């Protein structure tokens, strides 16, 4: 996730990306990640690791960049920080929770579509005991009587 974010951030800010630098940065950030993430991980540790990975990637891209037009340092910094933040959000699964929350909100506003569920045939074992219905309660056609669960 850091790889995709770093490549997109670097290219969006006007930098160039060398494939060999991408592979070297991937190996370095993966090894560093193994060292940093030994125990339980929280959001701050994940964001710190994503920032460190962005620094590795940016450094590797700069060391292997072909001469070209200069890019904005502030723009580059901003895009790499945004990439680290989005990587953290994705790694922590927050995007899934946001999508589920949005779906719940939409469900409150929009009416639910009519879903027709066909009734299932229920097999009652031969040794099942029929339920006892008190005489004081009148039988209704809309409530089917069933055997207790096995």
OpenMM code with the backbone's topology and positions (N, CA, C; nanometers):
from openmm import Vec3, app, unit

residues = "UNK UNK UNK UNK UNK UNK UNK UNK UNK UNK UNK UNK UNK UNK UNK UNK UNK UNK UNK UNK UNK UNK UNK UNK UNK UNK UNK UNK UNK UNK UNK UNK UNK UNK UNK UNK UNK UNK UNK UNK UNK UNK UNK UNK UNK UNK UNK UNK UNK UNK UNK UNK UNK UNK UNK UNK UNK UNK UNK UNK UNK UNK UNK UNK UNK UNK UNK UNK UNK UNK UNK UNK UNK UNK UNK UNK UNK UNK UNK UNK UNK UNK UNK UNK UNK UNK UNK UNK UNK UNK UNK UNK UNK UNK UNK UNK UNK UNK UNK UNK UNK UNK UNK UNK UNK UNK UNK UNK UNK UNK UNK UNK UNK UNK UNK UNK UNK UNK UNK UNK UNK UNK UNK UNK UNK UNK UNK UNK UNK UNK UNK UNK UNK UNK UNK UNK UNK UNK UNK UNK UNK UNK UNK UNK UNK UNK UNK UNK UNK UNK".split()
positions = [
    Vec3(0.0833, -0.1188, 0.0000),
    Vec3(0.0000, 0.0000, 0.0000),
    Vec3(0.0873, 0.1245, 0.0000),
    Vec3(0.1972, 0.1189, 0.0734),
    Vec3(0.2902, 0.2329, 0.0731),
    Vec3(0.3502, 0.2519, -0.0652),
    Vec3(0.3759, 0.1420, -0.1350),
    Vec3(0.4358, 0.1515, -0.2677),
    Vec3(0.3449, 0.2262, -0.3636),
    Vec3(0.2205, 0.1855, -0.3703),
    Vec3(0.1270, 0.2515, -0.4612),
    Vec3(0.1079, 0.3975, -0.4227),
    Vec3(0.0957, 0.4238, -0.2945),
    Vec3(0.0785, 0.5614, -0.2491),
    Vec3(0.1980, 0.6480, -0.2803),
    Vec3(0.3186, 0.5948, -0.2603),
    Vec3(0.4393, 0.6731, -0.2865),
    Vec3(0.4570, 0.7009, -0.4347),
    Vec3(0.4338, 0.6019, -0.5177),
    Vec3(0.4466, 0.6231, -0.6621),
    Vec3(0.3466, 0.7271, -0.7093),
    Vec3(0.2216, 0.7146, -0.6672),
    Vec3(0.1196, 0.8120, -0.7081),
    Vec3(0.1497, 0.9510, -0.6542),
    Vec3(0.1915, 0.9594, -0.5278),
    Vec3(0.2205, 1.0901, -0.4685),
    Vec3(0.3391, 1.1556, -0.5385),
    Vec3(0.4433, 1.0775, -0.5632),
    Vec3(0.5628, 1.1333, -0.6254),
    Vec3(0.5334, 1.1795, -0.7681),
    Vec3(0.4604, 1.0988, -0.8416),
    Vec3(0.4277, 1.1356, -0.9795),
    Vec3(0.3305, 1.2542, -0.9838),
    Vec3(0.2357, 1.2586, -0.8897),
    Vec3(0.1399, 1.3691, -0.8874),
    Vec3(0.2075, 1.5017, -0.8549),
    Vec3(0.3157, 1.4974, -0.7799),
    Vec3(0.3868, 1.6207, -0.7441),
    Vec3(0.4897, 1.6596, -0.8492),
    Vec3(0.5006, 1.5832, -0.9562),
    Vec3(0.5902, 1.6197, -1.0646),
    Vec3(0.7231, 1.5471, -1.0648),
    Vec3(0.7431, 1.4493, -0.9799),
    Vec3(0.8689, 1.3753, -0.9759),
    Vec3(0.8669, 1.2571, -1.0701),
    Vec3(0.9854, 1.1993, -1.0941),
    Vec3(0.9939, 1.0806, -1.1793),
    Vec3(1.0184, 0.9578, -1.0913),
    Vec3(0.9782, 0.8420, -1.1430),
    Vec3(0.9898, 0.7173, -1.0669),
    Vec3(1.0679, 0.6167, -1.1502),
    Vec3(1.1787, 0.5665, -1.0943),
    Vec3(1.2602, 0.4645, -1.1589),
    Vec3(1.2187, 0.3280, -1.1029),
    Vec3(1.1952, 0.2285, -1.1873),
    Vec3(1.1524, 0.0972, -1.1363),
    Vec3(1.2526, 0.0326, -1.0401),
    Vec3(1.3830, 0.0481, -1.0663),
    Vec3(1.4824, -0.0101, -0.9761),
    Vec3(1.4754, 0.0557, -0.8386),
    Vec3(1.4557, 0.1857, -0.8347),
    Vec3(1.4420, 0.2562, -0.7070),
    Vec3(1.3176, 0.2103, -0.6333),
    Vec3(1.2109, 0.1834, -0.7068),
    Vec3(1.0886, 0.1362, -0.6435),
    Vec3(1.1110, 0.0011, -0.5764),
    Vec3(1.1835, -0.0888, -0.6427),
    Vec3(1.2101, -0.2208, -0.5847),
    Vec3(1.2987, -0.2085, -0.4610),
    Vec3(1.4037, -0.1259, -0.4687),
    Vec3(1.4921, -0.1090, -0.3540),
    Vec3(1.4188, -0.0459, -0.2352),
    Vec3(1.3370, 0.0519, -0.2610),
    Vec3(1.2615, 0.1152, -0.1537),
    Vec3(1.1597, 0.0182, -0.0939),
    Vec3(1.1018, -0.0655, -0.1771),
    Vec3(1.0070, -0.1653, -0.1272),
    Vec3(1.0758, -0.2608, -0.0307),
    Vec3(1.1939, -0.3079, -0.0664),
    Vec3(1.2669, -0.4002, 0.0206),
    Vec3(1.3050, -0.3304, 0.1514),
    Vec3(1.3564, -0.2076, 0.1417),
    Vec3(1.3990, -0.1353, 0.2617),
    Vec3(1.2811, -0.1064, 0.3544),
    Vec3(1.1688, -0.0622, 0.2989),
    Vec3(1.0542, -0.0309, 0.3852),
    Vec3(0.9922, -0.1574, 0.4439),
    Vec3(0.9954, -0.2686, 0.3694),
    Vec3(0.9422, -0.3941, 0.4234),
    Vec3(1.0278, -0.4441, 0.5393),
    Vec3(1.1597, -0.4338, 0.5251),
    Vec3(1.2480, -0.4762, 0.6345),
    Vec3(1.2318, -0.3865, 0.7564),
    Vec3(1.2224, -0.2567, 0.7340),
    Vec3(1.2038, -0.1643, 0.8451),
    Vec3(1.0678, -0.1871, 0.9117),
    Vec3(0.9678, -0.2178, 0.8327),
    Vec3(0.8355, -0.2465, 0.8878),
    Vec3(0.8371, -0.3652, 0.9816),
    Vec3(0.9123, -0.4684, 0.9459),
    Vec3(0.9232, -0.5867, 1.0323),
    Vec3(0.9889, -0.5517, 1.1653),
    Vec3(1.0842, -0.4570, 1.1625),
    Vec3(1.1513, -0.4172, 1.2859),
    Vec3(1.0609, -0.3304, 1.3734),
    Vec3(0.9831, -0.2441, 1.3107),
    Vec3(0.8998, -0.1511, 1.3872),
    Vec3(0.7721, -0.2145, 1.4410),
    Vec3(0.7207, -0.3136, 1.3731),
    Vec3(0.5910, -0.3720, 1.4099),
    Vec3(0.6094, -0.5077, 1.4759),
    Vec3(0.6555, -0.5065, 1.5991),
    Vec3(0.6783, -0.6337, 1.6689),
    Vec3(0.5601, -0.6737, 1.7558),
    Vec3(0.4890, -0.5810, 1.8134),
    Vec3(0.3777, -0.6123, 1.9018),
    Vec3(0.2472, -0.5622, 1.8433),
    Vec3(0.1506, -0.5391, 1.9313),
    Vec3(0.0234, -0.4843, 1.8844),
    Vec3(0.0442, -0.3465, 1.8215),
    Vec3(-0.0286, -0.3183, 1.7169),
    Vec3(-0.0108, -0.1950, 1.6408),
    Vec3(-0.1340, -0.1073, 1.6569),
    Vec3(-0.1110, 0.0217, 1.6808),
    Vec3(-0.2223, 0.1156, 1.6863),
    Vec3(-0.2122, 0.2103, 1.5675),
    Vec3(-0.3035, 0.3044, 1.5605),
    Vec3(-0.3083, 0.3960, 1.4479),
    Vec3(-0.1860, 0.4846, 1.4368),
    Vec3(-0.1330, 0.5321, 1.5506),
    Vec3(-0.0164, 0.6204, 1.5477),
    Vec3(0.1066, 0.5464, 1.4957),
    Vec3(0.1248, 0.4215, 1.5366),
    Vec3(0.2386, 0.3432, 1.4879),
    Vec3(0.2250, 0.3160, 1.3381),
    Vec3(0.1047, 0.2872, 1.2947),
    Vec3(0.0829, 0.2617, 1.1526),
    Vec3(0.1122, 0.3862, 1.0704),
    Vec3(0.0660, 0.5034, 1.1186),
    Vec3(0.0920, 0.6282, 1.0470),
    Vec3(0.2416, 0.6591, 1.0455),
    Vec3(0.3104, 0.6357, 1.1572),
    Vec3(0.4553, 0.6595, 1.1625),
    Vec3(0.5281, 0.5695, 1.0636),
    Vec3(0.4880, 0.4436, 1.0567),
    Vec3(0.5504, 0.3516, 0.9625),
    Vec3(0.5225, 0.3946, 0.8186),
    Vec3(0.4009, 0.4403, 0.7916),
    Vec3(0.3673, 0.4865, 0.6566),
    Vec3(0.4497, 0.6099, 0.6198),
    Vec3(0.4716, 0.6995, 0.7150),
    Vec3(0.5550, 0.8173, 0.6884),
    Vec3(0.6996, 0.7770, 0.6614),
    Vec3(0.7528, 0.6835, 0.7415),
    Vec3(0.8900, 0.6364, 0.7205),
    Vec3(0.9025, 0.5716, 0.5826),
    Vec3(0.8030, 0.4937, 0.5447),
    Vec3(0.8054, 0.4308, 0.4126),
    Vec3(0.8014, 0.5367, 0.3024),
    Vec3(0.7218, 0.6415, 0.3213),
    Vec3(0.7174, 0.7493, 0.2222),
    Vec3(0.8536, 0.8174, 0.2103),
    Vec3(0.9232, 0.8354, 0.3229),
    Vec3(1.0571, 0.8962, 0.3204),
    Vec3(1.1538, 0.8061, 0.2439),
    Vec3(1.1509, 0.6762, 0.2693),
    Vec3(1.2358, 0.5828, 0.1960),
    Vec3(1.2085, 0.5903, 0.0464),
    Vec3(1.0805, 0.5853, 0.0113),
    Vec3(1.0439, 0.5881, -0.1296),
    Vec3(1.0876, 0.7186, -0.1937),
    Vec3(1.0621, 0.8304, -0.1289),
    Vec3(1.0972, 0.9600, -0.1858),
    Vec3(1.2493, 0.9697, -0.2037),
    Vec3(1.3231, 0.9267, -0.1029),
    Vec3(1.4689, 0.9291, -0.1149),
    Vec3(1.5191, 0.8438, -0.2297),
    Vec3(1.4640, 0.7265, -0.2438),
    Vec3(1.5056, 0.6384, -0.3533),
    Vec3(1.4697, 0.6986, -0.4888),
    Vec3(1.3541, 0.7614, -0.4975),
    Vec3(1.3148, 0.8240, -0.6232),
    Vec3(1.4070, 0.9406, -0.6575),
    Vec3(1.4475, 1.0194, -0.5570),
    Vec3(1.5352, 1.1337, -0.5825),
    Vec3(1.6756, 1.0899, -0.6223),
    Vec3(1.7251, 0.9819, -0.5584),
    Vec3(1.8605, 0.9356, -0.5894),
    Vec3(1.8723, 0.8801, -0.7304),
    Vec3(1.7645, 0.8265, -0.7826),
    Vec3(1.7701, 0.7632, -0.9145),
    Vec3(1.6965, 0.8440, -1.0208),
    Vec3(1.6524, 0.9632, -0.9867),
    Vec3(1.5743, 1.0433, -1.0816),
    Vec3(1.6618, 1.0936, -1.1954),
    Vec3(1.6054, 1.0940, -1.3126),
    Vec3(1.6733, 1.1510, -1.4287),
    Vec3(1.6646, 1.3029, -1.4197),
    Vec3(1.7630, 1.3731, -1.4703),
    Vec3(1.7556, 1.5186, -1.4658),
    Vec3(1.6315, 1.5674, -1.5392),
    Vec3(1.5637, 1.6585, -1.4778),
    Vec3(1.4401, 1.7103, -1.5360),
    Vec3(1.3994, 1.8369, -1.4653),
    Vec3(1.2773, 1.8811, -1.4910),
    Vec3(1.2317, 2.0041, -1.4264),
    Vec3(1.2178, 1.9839, -1.2757),
    Vec3(1.2488, 2.0890, -1.2017),
    Vec3(1.2383, 2.0820, -1.0552),
    Vec3(1.0921, 2.0778, -1.0144),
    Vec3(1.0663, 2.0127, -0.9027),
    Vec3(0.9300, 2.0048, -0.8523),
    Vec3(0.9213, 2.0821, -0.7211),
    Vec3(0.8006, 2.1151, -0.6826),
    Vec3(0.7772, 2.1922, -0.5603),
    Vec3(0.7997, 2.1047, -0.4380),
    Vec3(0.8858, 2.1518, -0.3461),
    Vec3(0.9131, 2.0753, -0.2237),
    Vec3(0.7897, 2.0686, -0.1358),
    Vec3(0.7154, 2.1794, -0.1258),
    Vec3(0.5947, 2.1802, -0.0427),
    Vec3(0.4882, 2.0876, -0.1012),
    Vec3(0.4744, 2.0896, -0.2328),
    Vec3(0.3772, 2.0010, -0.2976),
    Vec3(0.4136, 1.8555, -0.2810),
    Vec3(0.5445, 1.8267, -0.2916),
    Vec3(0.5909, 1.6893, -0.2744),
    Vec3(0.5672, 1.6419, -0.1318),
    Vec3(0.5989, 1.7272, -0.0349),
    Vec3(0.5782, 1.6915, 0.1054),
    Vec3(0.4304, 1.6663, 0.1331),
    Vec3(0.3468, 1.7530, 0.0827),
    Vec3(0.2022, 1.7389, 0.1052),
    Vec3(0.1485, 1.6094, 0.0441),
    Vec3(0.1890, 1.5798, -0.0791),
    Vec3(0.1361, 1.4574, -0.1417),
    Vec3(0.1849, 1.3319, -0.0705),
    Vec3(0.3083, 1.3324, -0.0208),
    Vec3(0.3576, 1.2147, 0.0512),
    Vec3(0.2890, 1.1998, 0.1875),
    Vec3(0.2597, 1.3096, 0.2559),
    Vec3(0.1883, 1.3012, 0.3842),
    Vec3(0.0455, 1.2525, 0.3611),
    Vec3(-0.0192, 1.3015, 0.2548),
    Vec3(-0.1542, 1.2544, 0.2230),
    Vec3(-0.1512, 1.1056, 0.1880),
    Vec3(-0.0501, 1.0633, 0.1136),
    Vec3(-0.0378, 0.9204, 0.0798),
    Vec3(-0.0194, 0.8364, 0.2055),
    Vec3(0.0601, 0.8855, 0.3017),
    Vec3(0.0794, 0.8120, 0.4277),
    Vec3(-0.0510, 0.8053, 0.5060),
    Vec3(-0.1266, 0.9139, 0.5075),
    Vec3(-0.2543, 0.9146, 0.5794),
    Vec3(-0.3536, 0.8177, 0.5151),
    Vec3(-0.3623, 0.8179, 0.3824),
    Vec3(-0.4535, 0.7256, 0.3141),
    Vec3(-0.4101, 0.5804, 0.3325),
    Vec3(-0.2802, 0.5562, 0.3348),
    Vec3(-0.2297, 0.4214, 0.3608),
    Vec3(-0.2697, 0.3756, 0.5006),
    Vec3(-0.2588, 0.4660, 0.5972),
    Vec3(-0.2971, 0.4322, 0.7342),
    Vec3(-0.4451, 0.4005, 0.7437),
    Vec3(-0.5256, 0.4832, 0.6796),
    Vec3(-0.6707, 0.4606, 0.6813),
    Vec3(-0.7032, 0.3251, 0.6198),
    Vec3(-0.6404, 0.2939, 0.5074),
    Vec3(-0.6664, 0.1653, 0.4425),
    Vec3(-0.6165, 0.0491, 0.5264),
    Vec3(-0.4992, 0.0649, 0.5883),
    Vec3(-0.4426, -0.0440, 0.6681),
    Vec3(-0.5251, -0.0726, 0.7919),
    Vec3(-0.5851, 0.0285, 0.8487),
    Vec3(-0.6642, 0.0086, 0.9694),
    Vec3(-0.8080, -0.0329, 0.9403),
    Vec3(-0.8448, -0.0389, 0.8138),
    Vec3(-0.9796, -0.0815, 0.7784),
    Vec3(-1.0853, 0.0242, 0.8003),
    Vec3(-1.0434, 0.1482, 0.8160),
    Vec3(-1.1393, 0.2551, 0.8413),
    Vec3(-1.2272, 0.2784, 0.7197),
    Vec3(-1.1711, 0.2576, 0.6001),
    Vec3(-1.2510, 0.2827, 0.4806),
    Vec3(-1.3710, 0.1893, 0.4757),
    Vec3(-1.3561, 0.0680, 0.5249),
    Vec3(-1.4694, -0.0254, 0.5259),
    Vec3(-1.5768, 0.0234, 0.6217),
    Vec3(-1.5338, 0.0726, 0.7368),
    Vec3(-1.6296, 0.1238, 0.8337),
    Vec3(-1.7012, 0.2477, 0.7807),
    Vec3(-1.6285, 0.3340, 0.7079),
    Vec3(-1.6915, 0.4532, 0.6505),
    Vec3(-1.7954, 0.4153, 0.5452),
    Vec3(-1.7637, 0.3155, 0.4641),
    Vec3(-1.8582, 0.2708, 0.3621),
    Vec3(-1.9821, 0.2103, 0.4282),
    Vec3(-1.9625, 0.1295, 0.5318),
    Vec3(-2.0774, 0.0712, 0.6020),
    Vec3(-2.1625, 0.1791, 0.6683),
    Vec3(-2.0973, 0.2804, 0.7275),
    Vec3(-2.1723, 0.3897, 0.7896),
    Vec3(-2.2503, 0.4671, 0.6844),
    Vec3(-2.1898, 0.4905, 0.5686),
    Vec3(-2.2603, 0.5612, 0.4610),
    Vec3(-2.3793, 0.4793, 0.4125),
    Vec3(-2.3616, 0.3496, 0.4012),
    Vec3(-2.4723, 0.2634, 0.3579),
    Vec3(-2.5865, 0.2660, 0.4593),
    Vec3(-2.5512, 0.2686, 0.5884),
    Vec3(-2.6562, 0.2759, 0.6899),
    Vec3(-2.7319, 0.4080, 0.6805),
    Vec3(-2.6591, 0.5178, 0.6562),
    Vec3(-2.7244, 0.6488, 0.6442),
    Vec3(-2.8147, 0.6529, 0.5216),
    Vec3(-2.7668, 0.5973, 0.4110),
    Vec3(-2.8480, 0.5935, 0.2896),
    Vec3(-2.9713, 0.5074, 0.3129),
    Vec3(-2.9547, 0.3983, 0.3864),
    Vec3(-3.0680, 0.3110, 0.4156),
    Vec3(-3.1752, 0.3787, 0.4993),
    Vec3(-3.1357, 0.4763, 0.5815),
    Vec3(-3.2349, 0.5499, 0.6598),
    Vec3(-3.3169, 0.6438, 0.5729),
    Vec3(-3.2578, 0.6930, 0.4648),
    Vec3(-3.3239, 0.7909, 0.3798),
    Vec3(-3.4053, 0.7237, 0.2705),
    Vec3(-3.3472, 0.6244, 0.2058),
    Vec3(-3.4143, 0.5586, 0.0944),
    Vec3(-3.4989, 0.4415, 0.1439),
    Vec3(-3.6112, 0.4192, 0.0810),
    Vec3(-3.6916, 0.3029, 0.1214),
    Vec3(-3.6232, 0.1733, 0.0787),
    Vec3(-3.6428, 0.0712, 0.1593),
    Vec3(-3.5846, -0.0592, 0.1288),
    Vec3(-3.6588, -0.1208, 0.0110),
    Vec3(-3.5871, -0.1821, -0.0817),
    Vec3(-3.6556, -0.2471, -0.1938),
    Vec3(-3.7338, -0.3680, -0.1447),
    Vec3(-3.8451, -0.3955, -0.2099),
    Vec3(-3.9263, -0.5105, -0.1719),
    Vec3(-3.8572, -0.6392, -0.2107),
    Vec3(-3.8266, -0.7196, -0.1135),
    Vec3(-3.7596, -0.8469, -0.1389),
    Vec3(-3.8561, -0.9575, -0.1021),
    Vec3(-3.8808, -1.0445, -0.1963),
    Vec3(-3.9713, -1.1558, -0.1729),
    Vec3(-3.8872, -1.2789, -0.1429),
    Vec3(-3.9065, -1.3338, -0.0243),
    Vec3(-3.8339, -1.4530, 0.0164),
    Vec3(-3.9317, -1.5692, 0.0124),
    Vec3(-3.9056, -1.6673, -0.0733),
    Vec3(-3.9981, -1.7807, -0.0788),
    Vec3(-3.9904, -1.8624, 0.0495),
    Vec3(-4.1035, -1.9159, 0.0932),
    Vec3(-4.1017, -1.9954, 0.2161),
    Vec3(-4.0251, -2.1260, 0.1938),
    Vec3(-3.9554, -2.1677, 0.2989),
    Vec3(-3.8816, -2.2939, 0.2926),
    Vec3(-3.9690, -2.4063, 0.3448),
    Vec3(-3.9529, -2.5201, 0.2846),
    Vec3(-4.0231, -2.6384, 0.3334),
    Vec3(-3.9505, -2.6871, 0.4586),
    Vec3(-4.0266, -2.7067, 0.5661),
    Vec3(-3.9684, -2.7506, 0.6921),
    Vec3(-4.0007, -2.8979, 0.7108),
    Vec3(-3.8972, -2.9749, 0.7327),
    Vec3(-3.9183, -3.1168, 0.7600),
    Vec3(-3.9259, -3.1362, 0.9101),
    Vec3(-4.0298, -3.1997, 0.9536),
    Vec3(-4.0468, -3.2274, 1.0958),
    Vec3(-4.0173, -3.3753, 1.1176),
    Vec3(-3.9256, -3.4061, 1.2084),
    Vec3(-3.8954, -3.5470, 1.2341),
    Vec3(-4.0185, -3.6204, 1.2906),
    Vec3(-4.0222, -3.7486, 1.2649),
    Vec3(-4.1372, -3.8283, 1.3079),
    Vec3(-4.1484, -3.8334, 1.4597),
    Vec3(-4.0358, -3.8220, 1.5301),
    Vec3(-4.0404, -3.8318, 1.6750),
    Vec3(-4.0592, -3.6955, 1.7434),
    Vec3(-4.0865, -3.5921, 1.6648),
    Vec3(-4.1060, -3.4587, 1.7228),
    Vec3(-4.2406, -3.4531, 1.7949),
    Vec3(-4.2415, -3.3784, 1.9037),
    Vec3(-4.3642, -3.3646, 1.9823),
    Vec3(-4.4406, -3.2437, 1.9312),
    Vec3(-4.5704, -3.2596, 1.9116),
    Vec3(-4.6542, -3.1483, 1.8655),
    Vec3(-4.6710, -3.0487, 1.9791),
    Vec3(-4.6711, -2.9187, 1.9490),
    Vec3(-4.6863, -2.8179, 2.0541),
    Vec3(-4.8258, -2.8228, 2.1152),
    Vec3(-4.8318, -2.7918, 2.2423),
    Vec3(-4.9588, -2.7894, 2.3129),
    Vec3(-5.0134, -2.6467, 2.3072),
    Vec3(-5.1343, -2.6314, 2.2547),
    Vec3(-5.1968, -2.4995, 2.2448),
    Vec3(-5.3086, -2.4948, 2.3474),
    Vec3(-5.3016, -2.3992, 2.4405),
    Vec3(-5.4096, -2.3894, 2.5396),
    Vec3(-5.5427, -2.3593, 2.4717),
    Vec3(-5.6483, -2.4135, 2.5287),
    Vec3(-5.7820, -2.3955, 2.4719),
    Vec3(-5.8261, -2.2491, 2.4845),
    Vec3(-5.7732, -2.1768, 2.5841),
    Vec3(-5.8166, -2.0391, 2.6043),
    Vec3(-5.7685, -1.9454, 2.4934),
    Vec3(-5.6662, -1.9867, 2.4180),
    Vec3(-5.6184, -1.9023, 2.3088),
    Vec3(-5.6826, -1.9477, 2.1785),
    Vec3(-5.7511, -1.8559, 2.1108),
    Vec3(-5.8110, -1.8957, 1.9822),
    Vec3(-5.7014, -1.9136, 1.8767),
    Vec3(-5.7238, -2.0077, 1.7889),
    Vec3(-5.6283, -2.0328, 1.6819),
    Vec3(-5.6473, -1.9278, 1.5722),
    Vec3(-5.5370, -1.8796, 1.5204),
    Vec3(-5.5416, -1.7832, 1.4106),
    Vec3(-5.4790, -1.8482, 1.2884),
    Vec3(-5.5358, -1.8155, 1.1739),
    Vec3(-5.4829, -1.8723, 1.0503),
    Vec3(-5.3453, -1.8157, 1.0149),
    Vec3(-5.3156, -1.6934, 1.0595),
    Vec3(-5.1909, -1.6307, 1.0178),
    Vec3(-5.0715, -1.6820, 1.0974),
    Vec3(-5.0908, -1.7505, 1.2068),
    Vec3(-4.9791, -1.8029, 1.2859),
    Vec3(-4.9727, -1.9541, 1.2699),
    Vec3(-4.8716, -1.9996, 1.2006),
    Vec3(-4.8583, -2.1426, 1.1801),
    Vec3(-4.7976, -2.2058, 1.3047),
    Vec3(-4.8419, -2.3251, 1.3358),
    Vec3(-4.7862, -2.3984, 1.4483),
    Vec3(-4.6735, -2.4860, 1.3977),
    Vec3(-4.5624, -2.4831, 1.4714),
    Vec3(-4.4470, -2.5625, 1.4327),
    Vec3(-4.4009, -2.6435, 1.5504),
    Vec3(-4.3256, -2.7445, 1.5201),
    Vec3(-4.2664, -2.8270, 1.6254),
    Vec3(-4.1489, -2.7499, 1.6850),
    Vec3(-4.1115, -2.7791, 1.8099),
    Vec3(-3.9963, -2.7103, 1.8688),
    Vec3(-3.8665, -2.7496, 1.7956),
    Vec3(-3.7644, -2.6655, 1.8032),
    Vec3(-3.6398, -2.7010, 1.7356),
    Vec3(-3.5762, -2.8228, 1.7993),
    Vec3(-3.4996, -2.8929, 1.7225),
    Vec3(-3.4406, -3.0172, 1.7687),
    Vec3(-3.3328, -2.9917, 1.8673),
] * unit.nanometer
topology = app.Topology()
chain = topology.addChain("A")
for resn in residues:
    res = topology.addResidue(resn, chain)
    for name in ("N", "CA", "C"):
        topology.addAtom(name, app.Element.getBySymbol(name[0]), res)
